[in-house]
């Protein structure tokens, strides 16, 4: 009888070990379940974990802030510059409309604008720009090293053009808007052709998924 019990115990142990091994192998091949899978419309080379990270910048009110101070809830982050003649104003106006749509639904999202041109975009200059876009749009600047570090963290592109005889210059740059959560970090990006209605709908989906 003891031999039967011993054999049974060995069989159960083998099954458990085999089951654990199968689970580990399965997760290795399939990866952890994506809680936001139903909301995603984009894919990031290298995975979403390769985008975002800590930063230290200066707010439009002159205070030094970190990513933890800024990303206190669902946050839309855009990198650009206030002297941008068309793209940045249009993109941030779109983001502002999406934020308003979400706010009407009782969903608070933080809009953030990080400059890639800190020499011209002082705190006062940023405040003028953001005040014209949305009362809660937060402008962030800093030293060249600080803004470059934030840009690299989010894998944005920018390139300064040669200044004209008056010293005015344009900056070529990427135009993605990033959705970031305090706990999950970066979760999605939006292209320029995303409408404010679609952006609001997708952000709401991510917010619901994060809360579930």
Secondary structure, DSSP 4 states (H G I P E B T S, - for coil): -HHHHHHHHHHHHHHHHHHHHHHHHHHHHH-S--TTGGG-----TT-GGGS----EEEETTS-EEEHHHH-SSSEEEEEE-TT-SSHHHHHHHHHHHHHHHHHHTT---EEEEEES-TTT--HHHHHHHHHHH-TTPEEEE--HHHHHHHHHHTT--EEEPPP-TTS---EEE---EEEEETTTEEEEEE-TT--HHHHHHHHHHHHHHHH-
